[in-house]
Amino acid sequence: MSRRGRRGLADALPFLLPNLLGFLLFTAGPVLFSLGAAFTNANLMRSVPLQFTGLENFRMLFSDREFHLYFLNTLYFLIGMPVAIAGSLALAVLLSREIRGVVVYRTLFYLPSFTSGVALMILWKQLYNPDFGPINAAIHWVSATLRLGMDAPDWLLSTRNLLGIEVEKVALSARQYGLGARDAIVIMGVWTAVGGNNLLLYLAALMNVPTELQEAAALDGAKPGQVFRHVTWPQLAPTTFFIVVMSTIGGLQGGFEQARVMTAGGPSGTTTTLSYYIYTKAFEEFRIGYASAVAWVLFAVIFALTLVNWKFGNREVAE
Amino acid sequence: MRTFFGLALLALLALGGVAARLRPRPADPRTVPLVWASDDNPARRDQIDLYNRRHPGQTLSLDPNNTGLEKVVVQSIAGVGPDCFDAGEGSLSVLIAAGIVEDITDDLARRGIVIERDTWPAVQSIVLRDGRAYGVPTNAAADAIFINKAMFREAGEPFPKTPWNWNELVSLAKRLTVRGPDGKAKRFGLLVDWNSWPGFVIQWGGEVFTPDGTRCVVDSPEAIAGVQFLHDLIYVHRVMPSPVEEAAIAASGGWGSGVITQFGGGRKAAMAFGGRWWLCTLRDRTQFPGLELTAVEAPTHAGRVFHGYGKGTFVNARSPRKEAALDLLAYMMGTEYGQLINDQADGLAPTRAVCYAPGYDRNPKFPEEDYNAVWRATLERSVPNKMSPYVNSQAANRILTRQMDLVKNDQKPVAQALRDAAREVNAEIAATLERNPALKAKWLAVRRAADAKAGAR
């Protein structure tokens, strides 16, 4: 390194150091610790002597029925992701138009993102009340008006779900088909995500789409739908790719707050996700080694899915 | 823009000033600061005030935000735990294994306290292991039947005569349940917190674990019959709300929310199965105006035996203020604290003698509560729901709760759910023993002794 470079580094270090130290101490350190712990029987119980156990935690994990069920729950919560992304895009298209009071609308739609998550969850808990919640009141009203004879779901109290996944095993069953706690969490997630950061990203991306391209297409006789499909949408591809990657990562890591605040992971574990499972294993059962193994498997899944996204999504973006 | 940021800065400075004025005063530096992690029960403040008055050299403060077992264990291991903390049934084995509590039998004896002699038998297992004390009971409770007097008057029903049995209660609850033309219940005969299911297991002669704790036996015919009865109160006798109906009558939150506020505030049930500690909430006349209560002994089934429960307070083994923490435990075993607990209705005093002192039966501050003797008589006949020291209680509870959720929602037959629960908990015991050789050696010794005893018989 040249003398000038060294001096530059010396100047920069004092500014970088606080952040670097924080990162090493509170992020890199615990990450490396958990990697090591995943290969041991690390336990907060002093009566369990620390031992290197090799791949034992990972072997146990693959025969752990709860892990399979909660992994499935985690994947289930991703089914709302495409709807949320499509909703954000539609909303961004609407809010990118020059209409009166657009700033107010943008603020209103972004409101869930800067409202306390716990407050929102408590609010949704009331909305989902099977007897006096407004959602079921609306369903009852529609059902009565149209004479559909429809039963409203029990939402957070029910183990039913749209795919008919069984409660205690990884299997499908018609008996479990319906709307229940899992779907309630998905719907709430979609509502939160539609007006969230994705909306801002799409709004920014839409502002950057060259208007001359859209005008040229319109002059050539393209209808608004065709302009959007053939001109605007391809220009949004990098943003969509980024949103898909981030939503997948966030979705796979999520579900903790909802389980903690709304359902305690129930009924019968149907809203327990891997992040909540890691918490219960580490801090309720004190099995730090096993919880670390689950965390690293979750990391591997996220990493693999991101690679797949990158490989195929990036190609689409390039095209 | 400059004006906006200027005003924002001024507003923040003003708010900072308000916060500085409102912040709690730091403890007197001349006193020993003592932190007690306990729930935010309104009664706790008076208990702390009394302690601070009696111990001018110490300043006890409440930490209501770190009360979960997981928080206490993790913080204590990290060396930043509270000096004292509360924990419930089944926590002791975890606390001992984590090394955050220690044997204080001799420390207590020096202060004239003997847990087996002084406290209610139903709560001793919370703090005792192999005859040694690791803490003291904070309070004690056993459930009886709360009665809403006005609803009985409206229905023209006399109060039940005790002792009585659950079939008699079902008949009465059916008469008190009122349904509208649409079949929806306007009023239920009875409310029971589903978490009280171990009480039904005990009453029907069953147990969740064997007395030595080596096996889960929640699938015994007696245990199944007890939980089946609880299930049938909802789905066969229809005198108790289902989870959906329960959500519909749920009142607002706050301390002690749930079944208590449903019973007191919703006026949706004529009777409720609960403990004296409910009165901490139900005495609030602003929240529950005109609520007239009495209580009678709970019905019986296999015998006149009930489920006793409570909490224990422990000293953090890593606390640098152990002597002061022991003072708090000694205070809890004293008469003043016991009388305060009885006055506040935070359950019953952990020390038996206080509950036999003059003034307990008819407290002049609450003359309408003429049923205090019911709680004491129930507690006299109560036994604990002993947990196993060979499995993490939170892991076992998670398994049991998952199966109980299915039973409560009528999604799985009781017998099958309890068989699955017992199988899974026993598998968890086996896995725990595999991970902990010392515990396994102890388990084997206990099993061998039990087998030898059975062989000798």
Boltz contact constraints between the chains, C-beta under 6 A:
constraints:
  - contact:
      token1: [A, 44]
      token2: [B, 77]
      max_distance: 6.0
  - contact:
      token1: [A, 44]
      token2: [B, 98]
      max_distance: 6.0
  - contact:
      token1: [A, 45]
      token2: [B, 97]
      max_distance: 6.0
  - contact:
      token1: [A, 45]
      token2: [B, 98]
      max_distance: 6.0
  - contact:
      token1: [A, 46]
      token2: [B, 99]
      max_distance: 6.0
  - contact:
      token1: [A, 47]
      token2: [B, 97]
      max_distance: 6.0
  - contact:
      token1: [A, 47]
      token2: [B, 436]
      max_distance: 6.0
  - contact:
      token1: [A, 47]
      token2: [B, 438]
      max_distance: 6.0
  - contact:
      token1: [A, 48]
      token2: [B, 436]
      max_distance: 6.0
  - contact:
      token1: [A, 129]
      token2: [B, 247]
      max_distance: 6.0
  - contact:
      token1: [A, 130]
      token2: [B, 244]
      max_distance: 6.0
  - contact:
      token1: [A, 130]
      token2: [B, 247]
      max_distance: 6.0
  - contact:
      token1: [A, 131]
      token2: [B, 248]
      max_distance: 6.0
  - contact:
      token1: [A, 132]
      token2: [B, 248]
      max_distance: 6.0
  - contact:
      token1: [A, 154]
      token2: [B, 244]
      max_distance: 6.0
  - contact:
      token1: [A, 157]
      token2: [B, 243]
      max_distance: 6.0
  - contact:
      token1: [A, 157]
      token2: [B, 244]
      max_distance: 6.0
  - contact:
      token1: [A, 266]
      token2: [B, 405]
      max_distance: 6.0
  - contact:
      token1: [A, 267]
      token2: [B, 405]
      max_distance: 6.0
  - contact:
      token1: [A, 268]
      token2: [B, 402]
      max_distance: 6.0
  - contact:
      token1: [A, 268]
      token2: [B, 405]
      max_distance: 6.0
  - contact:
      token1: [A, 268]
      token2: [B, 406]
      max_distance: 6.0
  - contact:
      token1: [A, 269]
      token2: [B, 402]
      max_distance: 6.0
  - contact:
      token1: [A, 283]
      token2: [B, 70]
      max_distance: 6.0
  - contact:
      token1: [A, 283]
      token2: [B, 74]
      max_distance: 6.0
  - contact:
      token1: [A, 284]
      token2: [B, 70]
      max_distance: 6.0
  - contact:
      token1: [A, 284]
      token2: [B, 394]
      max_distance: 6.0
  - contact:
      token1: [A, 285]
      token2: [B, 392]
      max_distance: 6.0
  - contact:
      token1: [A, 285]
      token2: [B, 395]
      max_distance: 6.0
